[in-house]
Amino acid sequence: MDESWKAIKRHDGYLPIEDHGLVGDGDTAALVGADGAISWLCVPRFDSDPLFAAILDATHGGSFILTLEDAVESRQYYLEESGVLITELRGASGTIRITDALTLRSGADLSEDVAAGRCELIRRVEVLQGNPQIRVSVAPRGGGAVEGGGGACRIRWALQPHLNLHLFSPEMHGLSSSYSAREGERFHLILRWGEGSSRHGSGAPETLIEETLRAWRRWIAGFNYQGPQEMLVRRSAITIKLLDYLPTGALVAAATSSLPERVGGARNWDYRYAWVRDTALCVYALRRIGMTKTAAGFLTWVLDAIEKDGRPRVLYNLHGEQPPLERIDPSLEGYRRSAPVRWGNAAADQRQHDVYGEIIDCAYQWARGGGRIDSHLWSRLHALVEGAREAWRIPDQGIWEVRTSGRPFTYSAALCHVALERGARMATELGFPGDAAGWLSEAETIRSTILEDAWDPEKQALTEHLGGGALDASLLVLPMRRVLRADHPRMVATTAAVARHLDAGNGLLYRYLPRVSPDGLPGEEGAFLLCSFWLADNLAQQGRLDEAHALYDSLCGRANRLGLLPEEIDPASGAFLGNFPQAFSHVGLISSGVLLSRRDREGRKR
């Protein structure tokens, strides 16, 4: 990671997306800017209303500002092997260090699906040099009134007046303050919410920060990976964990809503929910690096959610229920005026048949690793396998969630193949009842259909639809899901065609081209980072290891100085686009690293 000093710069009044770090406690997460301001925090949980949302409206979004009056440069880094963030600010008058922690309970075990957060943000300030002027401002989105004083006050937030919200600081009287600090001085700002938030002196701040560090380091002690970019893989594991809603085991796709896929564009979505696909891939990635306890929680969460609703959905809220209806919020201008800002996500009502394969494959991998599948769990999995047998021929909205009528997406059919093939394996290997022979036969039918019906001889590639169409980078996943071998001639040709026709430059790929694959949405988008990791996987499996390593290293080089990745990259500038940080991108970094390390070991044995 890069701990060098960097000038604080804004574009259109906003910090670049990449100039932010993330802290979290398993209930929610906050973005901390390189200027020391918290510009995003939802309380009490990830998908609640944002208390601070200045990243979506610098004037009206609300923020928790903590900065030097004359700050000109900063640097950020995490305390080793933790989710505790350091921001150092420097100006002509001096230098300060801010330590931000969403604190965890004493003895918290982050490998368990149990709430661990204290509903508390601690901001520690240390004056390292000089006698700087420090400015503090707490401005809830929508406004707030102050009750009390003397270093402790209640904030009555206009948008959630019944939420217990308290601020503790001997340095502040009210919600805004500016004062001269002295070299060597240290103080704390503490924001609490929820039950018991009015308690004062519930624990020494230094002790609470240390307990939080210990919890993170206990969890990461299970990390097991030796391969390329080890520090970034480790940081990716922690980042995914920062997106884990511990009370249920659900994982949000990203911490934010409505960060644009192109500045000024309208492709702005709320990602603060748990997609079955994203969560399953996160679980699989973490298992591959030693974090093995996440699968059981995911299976319980997703199967309970399906049982409530009667069918597998694309995404759920953090308690396995349907998210609120998608709506546009005209009160916020959007990041760099990229309207609209949206809350909720209409994809919840779509049909995306790949969810069958994601769930069944996760269960299969878990069982292979020693997880127990009893008869009740099997009956629920059995129903999903049968669902895949019927679903693959039915049009859906696909992995990219097009907002048009359904189409026969090749990727969706491929993941139904995964459900059937893994279901047959579990029935055979574990001795459970099921039509294993019929499932295998149907899986082979799907595989043959993909090879014949999705193949375009003119493009020399498998295409987005059964029956033909344009190119789609999601088909790069087929070898990793064991639908086709990476060295199958049609897969090799598809890899080349995707790399050529979806090329965004410098190793980046578009996931598809909206002008030739209409998705019902206006405008264009950036390069989708995960797709390039999939390309690296294919190169590695085709024996092109040097190319795969070079691409992987270039993609890792796009992480910000904290090791965080977005959903998309602007090919022209390299700037981050889309919601941030994005679990999918960190899954790609981990999974590609694991594959490359395995291929390297195999090469050394020859």
Secondary structure by P-SEA (a helix, b strand, c coil): cccccccccccccccccccbbbbbcccbbbbbcccccccccccccccccccccccccccccccccccccccccccccccccccbbbbbbbcccbbbbbbbbccccccccccccccccccbbbbbbbbcccbbbbbbbbbccccccccccccbbbbbccccccccccccccccccccbbbbbcccbbbbbbbbbcccccccccccaaaaaaaaaaaaaaaaccccccccaaaaaaaaaaaaaaaccccccccccccccccccccccccccccccccaaaaaaaaaaaaaacccaaaaaaaaaaaaaaaacccccccccccccccccccccccccccccccccccccccccccccaaaaaaaaaaaaaaaacccccaaaaaaaaaaaaaaaacccccccccccccccccccaaaaaaaaaaaaaaaaaaaaaccccaaaaaaaaaaaaaaaaacccccccccccccccccccccccccccccccccccccaaaaaaaaaaacccccccccccccccccccccccccccccaaaaaaaaaaaaaacaaaaaaaaaaaaaaaccccccccccccccccccccccccaaaaaaaaaaaaaaaaaaaaaaac
